[in-house]
Amino acid sequence: MQQLETWQVVLIIIGVLGIIWSNIALLKYATKFEVKKKVDKQIQSDDEKKDAN
């Protein structure tokens, strides 16, 4: 089995850290949205449409 060179190991580490960082940034960004209120509004509007029929 061929051994990885130093630059390959560094590149893999940077790639993994980049993926982890981007996932954390996405989670922080996603918490700013108030999804529950939007879902509740959609559910209420769907219920109103069913009641109207």
PLY file of the C-alpha trace (Angstrom):
ply
format ascii 1.0
element vertex 53
property float x
property float y
property float z
element edge 52
property int vertex1
property int vertex2
end_header
0.00 0.00 0.00
1.33 3.40 -0.97
1.90 5.93 1.81
0.36 9.39 1.50
2.63 12.36 1.09
2.56 15.26 3.54
0.74 17.62 1.16
-1.96 15.00 0.60
-2.52 14.59 4.34
-2.67 18.37 4.79
-5.14 18.66 1.92
-7.39 15.97 3.43
-7.31 17.66 6.86
-8.14 21.05 5.34
-10.99 19.51 3.37
-12.49 17.81 6.42
-12.17 20.98 8.52
-13.79 22.97 5.71
-16.76 20.61 5.61
-17.16 20.75 9.39
-16.91 24.55 9.41
-19.45 24.91 6.60
-21.93 22.63 8.39
-21.60 24.64 11.60
-22.06 27.89 9.67
-25.17 26.46 7.99
-26.64 25.41 11.34
-26.04 28.87 12.79
-27.64 30.47 9.73
-30.61 28.11 9.85
-31.40 28.98 13.47
-32.17 32.55 12.41
-35.25 31.37 10.51
-38.50 31.01 12.38
-39.63 27.85 10.66
-42.20 26.88 13.29
-44.25 30.04 12.70
-44.18 29.49 8.94
-45.23 25.87 9.31
-48.04 26.85 11.67
-49.27 29.45 9.16
-49.25 26.86 6.38
-51.13 24.36 8.51
-53.72 27.00 9.43
-54.19 28.04 5.80
-54.54 24.38 4.76
-57.15 23.85 7.48
-59.04 26.95 6.29
-59.03 25.64 2.72
-60.43 22.29 3.89
-63.12 24.06 5.92
-64.07 26.17 2.90
-64.65 23.08 0.75
0 1
1 2
2 3
3 4
4 5
5 6
6 7
7 8
8 9
9 10
10 11
11 12
12 13
13 14
14 15
15 16
16 17
17 18
18 19
19 20
20 21
21 22
22 23
23 24
24 25
25 26
26 27
27 28
28 29
29 30
30 31
31 32
32 33
33 34
34 35
35 36
36 37
37 38
38 39
39 40
40 41
41 42
42 43
43 44
44 45
45 46
46 47
47 48
48 49
49 50
50 51
51 52
